[in-house]
Amino acid sequence: MSNFLTGKTINLKLVGESDAEFIYSLRNNNKLNQYLTPSIGTVEDQKKWIKKYKKRESDGKEYYFLIAKNERNENIGTVRLYDFRDEEKSFCWGSWILTENKTVSSALETALLVYNYAFNQLGFEKSHFDVRKENKKVVDFHLKLGSRIIQQNDSDYFFVYEKEVFFSKMNTYNKFLVK
């Protein structure tokens, strides 16, 4: 599968059924999954889920990416765009997992690639997403990028990130995107 979106040190490529074992291993790694919705089932169940997802992808309703290092094309994580709200021109992103083999800038590059694709290619105006309150590093990461907390419950913060904020930050972060 060819690279779909490319950053300075990473690229995002659409997942396929052959990626089920890698995704399953990430989602079931206790060091990496503590803030994710629990995963149940087997590698075969993951393959079935991916097969159903590919239909949503072909309908333009969802995109699920492997994150790989540009050097050696080693898979180091996943990220997914979903819950497209046409009337609000908003999308959600999550299923974001990075392994310990990630590059120093892979988290930032992933976010920038996601936002760049969603705002410039898919035509969204904002992103809505939630983060577990306990996941302080990720909460701080999103706040530093300019996301706003608009609501909360006992366990989660609910964020919004607007296209204008993304573009206002591009002078600072443009070096992480490949032209």
C-alpha positions, 0 to 999 in steps of 0.5 A, a space after each residue: 500500500 502506498 503512503 497516503 499522507 507524509 510528514 517529516 518523519 512519518 507517513 499515514 497509509 490506509 489500513 487493510 485486512 493484512 494489518 489486523 494482527 498489528 492493530 490487534 497487538 496494539 489495542 491489546 498492549 496494556 502499556 498502550 491501551 489504558 485510555 482506549 475503549 477496551 478491545 475484545 475478540 481475536 485477530 480474526 475479529 479484527 480482520 472482520 471489523 476492518 473488512 466492514 470498515 473498508 466499506 465505510 472508507 469507500 463511502 467516504 465516511 471514515 478513514 483508518 490509518 497505520 502510522 509508519 516511520 518514513 525510514 524503513 516504513 516501520 509501523 508505529 501506530 494507528 489513527 482514525 477519522 470518523 463520526 463525520 457530521 456534515 451539517 456541522 462540518 465536523 469530524 472526530 479522530 481517535 484510535 490514536 496509538 503510538 508504540 515506544 518505537 515512535 519518532 520524537 515528533 510523531 505525535 505532533 506530525 500525526 495531529 498535523 497530518 490529520 488536521 491538514 487532510 480533514 480541513 484541506 482535502 475533506 472540507 471540514 471546518 472543525 474537529 470534535 473529540 474526547 480525551 480521558 481526564 487521566 490522560 494528562 499528556 494528551 490533554 495538554 498536547 491538545 490544549 497546546 495545539 489550540 483545542 478548546 474544552 467545551 464540556 466535561 463529564 466525570 471521566 472525559 474532556 470534550 474538545 473542539 479544534 477549529 480550522 482557523 486555529 490550525 491555519 494560524 499555527 501553520 507558520 510554527 508547525 509547517 516544518 513537520 509537513 512535507 510539501 
